[in-house]
């Protein structure tokens, strides 16, 4: 084989540049308080705890990029959901509302060695924050003459457990 033919089969790298349309940058900020659940003293060996309904006070801030307008937003936790239309979003950049998650939508929570009633030890009267018991998902749809664009955010939600002190033990 001649060397000139080998050169013909050598790979050739040609840089190719594509003009990409930049996606608009929208912003969602979600803040939620941490609900407090009073826990009655439990027997030793009981680890599963069924939570009552939880109410979160949520602050939702939505911003569309310049030349875009907020069209709709949806916030959901478990099977509970709240939605806002364009009028509400354009009137208020920041919205505050309550979102209640029924007990039936909450899985049992496994908690060991918290608020356990025992003959040999004093009742633990503290508090315990459980991180990421639930998560909140939010979407924001922004519209412009050129079309629509979506932004999605997911954020964990916590819950705080406080051991109830029986009245006779509080003296």
Backbone torsions as a table, in degrees:
resi	resn	phi	psi	omega
1	UNK	NA	142.3	-178.6
2	UNK	-89.4	145.6	-178.8
3	UNK	-59.2	-29.8	-179.4
4	UNK	-64.7	-35.0	178.7
5	UNK	-71.4	-35.2	177.6
6	UNK	-61.0	-40.1	179.2
7	UNK	-61.6	-33.1	-179.1
8	UNK	-66.2	-25.8	-178.8
9	UNK	-97.4	-0.5	-179.8
10	UNK	-68.2	141.3	179.1
11	UNK	-66.8	143.5	179.9
12	UNK	-118.3	125.7	179.2
13	UNK	-101.3	121.3	179.2
14	UNK	-119.8	118.1	178.1
15	UNK	-66.9	134.3	179.7
16	UNK	-123.4	128.0	178.3
17	UNK	-110.7	131.9	177.8
18	UNK	-110.8	138.6	175.2
19	UNK	-82.2	111.7	-179.0
20	UNK	-101.0	134.0	173.8
21	UNK	-72.3	127.2	179.5
22	UNK	-76.6	137.7	178.2
23	UNK	-74.5	142.0	176.5
24	UNK	-66.3	148.7	-179.0
25	UNK	-105.1	108.7	176.9
26	UNK	-106.2	163.1	-175.8
27	UNK	-135.3	136.0	174.2
28	UNK	-127.2	131.6	173.6
29	UNK	-125.8	127.6	179.1
30	UNK	-122.1	128.8	173.6
31	UNK	-127.0	137.2	178.8
32	UNK	-136.3	140.4	176.3
33	UNK	-70.2	172.5	178.3
34	UNK	-107.9	110.5	179.2
35	UNK	-68.0	150.5	-179.4
36	UNK	-108.2	130.9	179.1
37	UNK	-115.9	124.8	175.7
38	UNK	-78.8	129.5	-178.1
39	UNK	-112.6	123.8	175.6
40	UNK	-73.8	147.2	178.5
41	UNK	-53.2	136.5	-176.5
42	UNK	-110.7	159.3	176.6
43	UNK	-76.2	151.3	176.1
44	UNK	-58.2	144.9	178.5
45	UNK	85.9	-2.0	177.7
46	UNK	-95.5	111.0	-176.0
47	UNK	-108.3	-31.9	-178.3
48	UNK	-81.0	133.1	180.0
49	UNK	-127.3	129.3	176.3
50	UNK	-94.2	121.0	-178.7
51	UNK	-81.2	148.7	172.6
52	UNK	-77.0	-179.5	174.2
53	UNK	-57.0	140.8	179.3
54	UNK	-113.4	133.0	177.2
55	UNK	-113.6	120.6	177.9
56	UNK	-105.2	134.4	170.1
57	UNK	-92.7	115.6	-172.1
58	UNK	-110.2	134.9	171.0
59	UNK	-110.7	121.6	-175.0
60	UNK	-119.6	121.4	177.7
61	UNK	-117.5	127.7	-178.2
62	UNK	-127.5	129.5	177.6
63	UNK	-132.8	129.0	174.0
64	UNK	-97.5	152.6	178.9
65	UNK	-61.4	159.2	178.7
66	UNK	-50.4	140.8	-178.3
67	UNK	73.1	5.3	175.5
68	UNK	-115.2	150.8	178.9
69	UNK	-121.5	141.4	176.0
70	UNK	-65.9	131.6	-177.1
71	UNK	-106.4	-42.0	177.4
72	UNK	-163.7	158.7	177.0
73	UNK	-143.4	147.9	178.8
74	UNK	-136.9	133.5	178.8
75	UNK	-126.4	129.0	-179.6
76	UNK	-138.6	146.3	173.9
77	UNK	-135.7	124.0	-174.5
78	UNK	53.5	-124.9	178.7
79	UNK	-101.0	10.5	179.0
80	UNK	-96.0	139.1	-173.3
81	UNK	-147.5	148.0	172.5
82	UNK	-135.6	142.6	-178.9
83	UNK	-129.1	152.1	177.6
84	UNK	-131.0	141.1	178.2
85	UNK	-93.2	178.8	-174.8
86	UNK	-62.4	-37.8	-178.1
87	UNK	-61.8	-48.3	-179.6
88	UNK	-63.6	-41.6	-178.4
89	UNK	-69.7	-33.7	-179.8
90	UNK	-77.9	-26.6	177.0
91	UNK	-74.1	-38.0	-175.0
92	UNK	-132.7	119.7	176.4
93	UNK	-72.0	-31.6	179.1
94	UNK	-119.1	129.4	179.8
95	UNK	-120.1	141.3	174.8
96	UNK	-122.4	133.3	-177.6
97	UNK	-155.8	164.9	175.5
98	UNK	-100.2	140.7	176.1
99	UNK	-129.1	114.8	-178.4
100	UNK	-100.4	128.0	178.6
101	UNK	-104.7	113.5	-179.7
102	UNK	-62.1	150.3	179.5
103	UNK	-55.4	-34.3	-178.4
104	UNK	-65.3	-16.8	179.3
105	UNK	-94.9	1.0	-176.3
106	UNK	-107.6	130.8	176.3
107	UNK	-74.2	152.7	174.9
108	UNK	-57.9	145.5	-177.6
109	UNK	-105.1	129.5	178.7
110	UNK	-91.5	115.0	180.0
111	UNK	-131.7	122.9	-179.8
112	UNK	-107.0	146.2	172.0
113	UNK	56.4	37.7	175.7
114	UNK	-128.9	127.7	177.2
115	UNK	55.6	47.7	-178.5
116	UNK	-99.5	128.3	178.3
117	UNK	-84.7	125.0	-178.2
118	UNK	-143.0	145.0	177.9
119	UNK	-71.0	-31.3	-173.9
120	UNK	-91.4	-13.1	-177.4
121	UNK	-135.0	152.1	177.4
122	UNK	-68.5	152.3	178.9
123	UNK	-68.0	128.4	175.8
124	UNK	-69.6	116.1	-174.7
125	UNK	-104.6	22.3	-174.5
126	UNK	-86.6	-162.5	177.9
127	UNK	-130.3	155.0	-177.6
128	UNK	-143.3	126.1	175.7
129	UNK	-98.8	126.1	178.0
130	UNK	-101.5	120.1	-178.1
131	UNK	-83.0	145.5	172.0
132	UNK	55.4	45.1	174.5
133	UNK	-66.3	-36.9	178.7
134	UNK	-136.4	175.4	171.5
135	UNK	-136.1	149.1	176.9
136	UNK	-106.7	134.6	175.9
137	UNK	-114.5	136.5	179.5
138	UNK	-134.4	146.2	174.6
139	UNK	-133.3	147.5	178.0
140	UNK	-131.7	126.1	175.3
141	UNK	-107.2	125.3	178.1
142	UNK	-113.3	146.4	-177.7
143	UNK	-126.9	148.0	175.5
144	UNK	-146.0	174.1	177.6
145	UNK	-59.0	-28.5	-177.5
146	UNK	-82.6	-8.5	178.4
147	UNK	142.7	-154.3	-178.9
148	UNK	-125.4	155.8	179.3
149	UNK	-144.8	144.6	-178.3
150	UNK	-116.3	147.8	173.5
151	UNK	-128.9	135.8	-179.6
152	UNK	-123.8	143.3	177.6
153	UNK	-141.6	140.9	172.8
154	UNK	-126.8	137.9	-177.4
155	UNK	-143.2	140.2	178.9
156	UNK	-73.4	153.1	176.3
157	UNK	-122.4	137.5	-178.5
158	UNK	-103.4	169.0	172.4
159	UNK	-141.8	144.7	179.7
160	UNK	-109.9	128.4	177.3
161	UNK	-102.9	133.8	176.4
162	UNK	-124.2	129.2	179.5
163	UNK	-74.1	126.2	177.1
164	UNK	-76.7	134.9	178.2
165	UNK	-96.3	122.2	177.5
166	UNK	-60.1	147.5	-176.3
167	UNK	-56.6	-41.3	-179.2
168	UNK	-67.3	-24.2	-179.9
169	UNK	-85.8	-13.5	-176.4
170	UNK	-82.7	-10.4	179.1
171	UNK	-80.1	NA	NA
